[in-house]
């Protein structure tokens, strides 16, 4: 089965063609990426010219184990983005029925279907949950996961580590996914993690091949994951900025119905109309084909709030 492209945030090039302007003019709020990225110290020349070595890879894995409080029984694999792992995970088990509660990040269903699985609501042999969920921010509890093969996508959970289900990574046939680019604001670095059943992690490692993560990504990732003070300060700022966004949007007539501190989900009378209105002010939002009233916004960078405020007048 062919994997067809899914709708996502981003796509600023397409917006430029329709609404004009330059990339510098645009405020892209269509993603849930931290607009204040981690300020990493760039690696030296050897990280750019040599193949990634085991020492750098182990340093990243060790930092990840501490940062996410990974159970000792669980294995960790670093990959060039969580999307690479999402595309490979369904091939780890024989295809069958998979439960993926909707609405959620659409690449999971697309990937399972591409591997011959079919979506089911009961008697599933695999279950995928996104915790917290994208786009509504729903949080999952351990007792809600009951399928024999379980995938827990925690790409946005670094904003609320107290709600992480990482303890389940110690259990057989369980994989927890982590995304680096969103919370640390470095999506272009392409770095993600699969954490869980050592047998499945070993299979994933074979599938993505050697040297999957670049030397610079290993270096910057380890540096960021070791900076726990930055993470704590960032969580506080993100919560404050999310509350500010809620206030602006509610004042303009939108109703907050969910989200996380990295993105907010609003209900409006006509999401396409809001999308067009914001785009005329060079602001890119996220709308959804399955709900004509849902509008999702990420957070503006610190020096771009005025652009959104003017658009909402």
C-alpha positions as CSV (number, residue, x, y, z in Angstrom):
1,X,0.0,0.0,0.0
2,X,1.3,3.4,-0.9
3,X,1.8,6.0,1.8
4,X,0.2,9.2,0.6
5,X,1.2,12.5,2.1
6,X,-0.9,13.7,5.1
7,X,-1.9,17.2,5.9
8,X,0.4,18.9,8.5
9,X,1.3,22.2,9.8
10,X,4.1,24.1,8.1
11,X,3.9,24.5,4.3
12,X,4.9,28.2,4.3
13,X,6.0,28.0,0.7
14,X,2.4,27.3,-0.4
15,X,1.1,30.2,1.7
16,X,3.6,32.5,0.0
17,X,2.3,31.5,-3.4
18,X,-1.3,32.2,-2.3
19,X,-1.0,35.3,-0.1
20,X,2.4,36.8,-1.1
21,X,5.1,38.3,1.0
22,X,8.5,37.0,1.9
23,X,9.4,34.3,4.5
24,X,10.6,37.1,6.8
25,X,7.1,38.6,6.7
26,X,5.4,35.5,7.8
27,X,4.6,34.4,11.4
28,X,4.2,30.6,11.2
29,X,1.9,29.5,14.0
30,X,0.8,26.3,12.2
31,X,3.2,24.0,14.1
32,X,3.8,23.2,17.8
33,X,7.5,24.0,17.8
34,X,9.0,26.1,20.6
35,X,9.6,29.6,19.0
36,X,12.5,30.2,21.5
37,X,15.0,27.5,20.6
38,X,17.7,26.1,22.7
39,X,20.9,28.0,22.2
40,X,23.4,25.3,21.7
41,X,27.2,25.5,21.4
42,X,28.0,24.4,17.9
43,X,30.3,21.3,17.7
44,X,33.9,21.5,16.4
45,X,35.0,20.5,13.0
46,X,35.4,16.8,13.7
47,X,31.7,16.4,14.4
48,X,31.1,17.7,10.9
49,X,33.8,15.8,9.0
50,X,33.9,12.4,10.7
51,X,31.3,9.6,10.9
52,X,29.4,9.7,14.2
53,X,31.2,7.7,16.8
54,X,30.0,5.4,19.6
55,X,31.2,7.7,22.3
56,X,29.0,10.6,21.1
57,X,26.0,8.2,20.6
58,X,26.4,6.8,24.1
59,X,26.7,10.3,25.6
60,X,23.3,11.2,23.9
61,X,21.7,8.0,25.1
62,X,22.9,8.5,28.6
63,X,21.6,12.1,28.7
64,X,18.2,10.9,27.4
65,X,18.0,8.1,30.0
66,X,18.5,10.6,32.8
67,X,16.3,13.4,31.4
68,X,13.3,11.2,30.8
69,X,13.9,8.9,33.8
70,X,14.0,5.9,31.6
71,X,13.5,2.5,33.3
72,X,16.8,0.5,33.3
73,X,15.1,-2.4,31.6
74,X,14.2,-0.2,28.6
75,X,16.5,0.3,25.6
76,X,16.9,3.7,23.8
77,X,17.4,4.4,20.1
78,X,18.2,7.8,18.6
79,X,16.9,8.4,15.1
80,X,16.8,11.3,12.6
81,X,13.4,12.5,13.8
82,X,10.4,10.7,15.4
83,X,8.8,10.5,11.9
84,X,11.4,8.0,10.8
85,X,10.5,5.7,13.7
86,X,6.7,6.1,13.1
87,X,7.2,4.9,9.6
88,X,9.1,1.8,10.7
89,X,7.3,0.7,13.9
90,X,4.3,-1.1,12.2
91,X,6.7,-3.5,10.5
92,X,7.9,-4.9,13.8
93,X,4.8,-7.1,14.3
94,X,2.6,-9.1,11.9
95,X,-0.2,-6.9,10.6
96,X,-3.6,-7.0,12.1
97,X,-6.1,-4.6,13.7
98,X,-4.7,-1.4,15.3
99,X,-6.6,1.0,17.5
100,X,-5.6,4.7,17.0
101,X,-8.1,6.9,18.8
102,X,-9.1,9.9,16.7
103,X,-8.5,12.7,16.2
104,X,-4.8,12.5,16.5
105,X,-1.5,12.9,14.6
106,X,-2.4,11.3,11.2
107,X,1.0,9.8,10.3
108,X,0.4,6.9,12.7
109,X,-2.7,5.6,10.9
110,X,-1.0,6.2,7.5
111,X,2.1,4.2,8.5
112,X,0.1,1.3,9.9
113,X,-2.1,1.1,6.9
114,X,0.9,1.3,4.6
115,X,2.2,-1.9,6.4
116,X,-1.1,-3.7,5.8
117,X,-2.8,-3.1,9.2
118,X,-6.4,-2.0,9.4
119,X,-7.9,0.5,11.9
120,X,-10.2,-1.1,14.6
121,X,-11.9,0.1,17.7
122,X,-12.1,-3.2,19.5
123,X,-10.0,-6.4,19.8
124,X,-6.9,-4.7,18.4
125,X,-3.5,-6.3,18.6
126,X,-1.8,-2.9,18.5
127,X,-2.7,0.4,20.1
128,X,-1.3,3.9,19.4
129,X,-1.9,6.9,21.7
130,X,-0.4,10.4,21.5
131,X,0.2,11.7,25.0
132,X,-0.6,14.6,25.2
133,X,-2.7,14.3,22.1
134,X,-2.3,16.5,19.0
135,X,-4.4,18.6,18.5
136,X,-6.6,18.5,21.6
137,X,-4.1,17.9,24.4
138,X,-5.8,14.8,25.8
139,X,-3.8,13.0,28.4
140,X,-3.7,9.2,28.7
141,X,-3.5,6.9,31.7
142,X,-1.6,3.7,31.9
143,X,-4.8,1.6,32.5
144,X,-6.2,2.8,29.2
145,X,-3.6,0.9,27.2
146,X,-4.5,-2.7,26.9
147,X,-3.4,-4.0,23.5
148,X,-0.6,-6.6,23.3
149,X,1.6,-4.1,21.2
150,X,1.6,-0.5,22.5
151,X,3.0,2.7,21.0
152,X,3.0,5.9,23.1
153,X,3.9,9.0,21.2
154,X,5.1,11.6,23.7
155,X,6.4,14.1,21.2
156,X,4.8,16.9,23.2
157,X,5.2,15.5,26.7
158,X,8.3,17.5,27.7
159,X,6.0,20.4,28.6
160,X,4.4,18.2,31.3
161,X,6.8,15.4,32.3
162,X,4.6,14.6,35.3
163,X,2.1,13.1,32.8
164,X,4.6,10.9,31.0
165,X,4.0,7.2,30.7
166,X,7.7,6.4,30.4
167,X,7.4,3.8,33.2
168,X,5.6,1.6,30.7
169,X,8.7,1.5,28.6
170,X,9.9,-1.3,30.9
171,X,7.1,-3.6,29.7
172,X,7.3,-6.0,26.8
173,X,6.0,-4.9,23.4
174,X,5.8,-1.3,24.5
175,X,7.5,1.6,22.7
176,X,7.5,5.3,23.9
177,X,8.4,7.9,21.3
178,X,10.1,11.2,22.1
179,X,10.7,14.2,19.8
180,X,13.6,16.5,20.3
181,X,12.7,19.3,17.8
182,X,9.4,20.5,19.4
183,X,10.3,21.3,23.0
184,X,13.8,22.4,22.2
185,X,12.7,24.3,19.1
186,X,15.2,22.7,16.8
187,X,13.0,20.7,14.4
188,X,15.6,21.2,11.6
189,X,18.1,19.2,13.6
190,X,16.0,16.0,13.0
191,X,16.3,14.0,16.2
192,X,13.9,11.6,17.9
193,X,13.9,8.6,20.2
194,X,12.3,5.2,20.5
195,X,12.4,3.9,24.1
196,X,11.1,0.5,25.2
197,X,11.3,-3.3,24.6
198,X,14.9,-4.1,23.8
199,X,14.0,-6.6,21.1
200,X,11.9,-4.1,19.2
201,X,14.5,-1.3,19.7
202,X,17.1,-3.6,18.3
203,X,14.9,-4.3,15.2
204,X,14.4,-0.6,14.7
205,X,18.1,0.0,14.9
206,X,18.6,-2.5,12.1
207,X,15.9,-0.8,10.0
208,X,17.3,2.7,10.2
209,X,20.9,1.5,9.7
210,X,24.2,2.8,11.1
211,X,25.1,6.4,11.5
212,X,21.4,7.4,11.3
213,X,21.9,10.5,13.5
214,X,24.5,13.0,12.4
215,X,27.5,14.0,14.6
216,X,26.2,17.5,15.1
217,X,22.8,16.2,16.2
218,X,24.4,13.8,18.7
219,X,26.5,16.7,20.1
220,X,23.7,19.3,20.3
221,X,21.1,16.7,21.6
222,X,23.3,15.6,24.5
223,X,24.1,19.2,25.4
224,X,20.4,20.1,25.5
225,X,19.2,17.0,27.3
226,X,21.8,17.7,30.0
227,X,20.6,21.3,30.5
228,X,17.8,20.6,33.0
229,X,17.7,24.2,34.2
230,X,16.8,25.4,30.7
231,X,14.1,22.9,30.5
232,X,12.5,24.0,33.7
233,X,12.7,27.7,32.8
234,X,11.3,26.9,29.3
235,X,8.2,25.1,30.8
236,X,7.4,28.1,32.9
237,X,7.7,30.5,29.9
238,X,5.6,28.3,27.6
239,X,2.8,28.1,30.2
240,X,2.9,31.9,30.5
241,X,2.9,32.4,26.7
242,X,0.1,29.9,26.2
243,X,-2.1,31.8,28.7
244,X,-1.3,35.0,26.9
245,X,-2.4,33.5,23.6
246,X,-5.6,32.2,25.1
247,X,-6.4,35.7,26.3
248,X,-5.8,37.2,22.9
249,X,-7.9,34.7,21.1
250,X,-10.8,34.6,23.6
251,X,-10.9,38.4,23.3
252,X,-11.3,38.0,19.6
253,X,-14.2,35.6,19.9
254,X,-12.5,32.2,19.8
255,X,-13.2,29.5,22.4
256,X,-10.2,27.6,23.8
257,X,-11.1,23.8,23.8
258,X,-7.7,22.1,24.3
259,X,-4.0,21.9,23.4
260,X,-0.7,22.1,25.3
261,X,1.6,25.0,26.2
262,X,3.2,24.5,22.7
263,X,0.0,24.8,20.8
264,X,-3.6,25.8,21.5
265,X,-6.8,24.5,20.0
266,X,-9.7,26.9,19.4
267,X,-13.2,26.6,18.3
268,X,-14.4,29.3,15.9
269,X,-17.5,29.7,13.7
270,X,-15.6,29.2,10.5
271,X,-12.0,28.0,10.7
272,X,-11.2,28.6,7.0
273,X,-12.4,32.2,7.3
274,X,-10.1,32.7,10.4
275,X,-7.3,31.0,8.5
276,X,-7.7,33.3,5.5
277,X,-8.0,36.4,7.8
278,X,-4.8,35.6,9.6
279,X,-3.0,34.8,6.3
280,X,-3.8,38.2,5.0
281,X,-1.8,39.5,7.9
282,X,1.0,37.0,7.0
283,X,0.2,34.6,9.9
284,X,0.0,30.9,9.1
285,X,-2.5,28.9,11.2
286,X,-3.5,25.2,11.2
287,X,-7.0,24.0,10.2
288,X,-8.3,20.4,10.0
289,X,-10.2,18.7,7.2
290,X,-12.3,16.7,9.7
291,X,-13.6,19.7,11.7
292,X,-14.5,23.0,10.0
293,X,-14.6,24.9,13.3
294,X,-11.2,23.9,14.7
295,X,-8.2,26.3,14.5
296,X,-4.8,25.5,16.1
297,X,-2.2,28.1,16.8
298,X,1.4,27.7,18.0
299,X,3.2,30.4,20.0
300,X,4.7,33.5,18.5
301,X,8.4,34.3,19.0
302,X,8.9,36.9,21.7
303,X,9.3,39.8,19.2
304,X,6.3,38.8,17.0
305,X,3.3,39.1,19.4
306,X,2.4,42.5,18.0
307,X,1.8,41.0,14.6
308,X,-0.8,38.6,16.0
309,X,-2.4,41.3,18.2
310,X,-2.9,43.6,15.1
311,X,-4.4,40.8,13.1
312,X,-7.0,40.1,15.8
313,X,-8.3,43.7,16.1
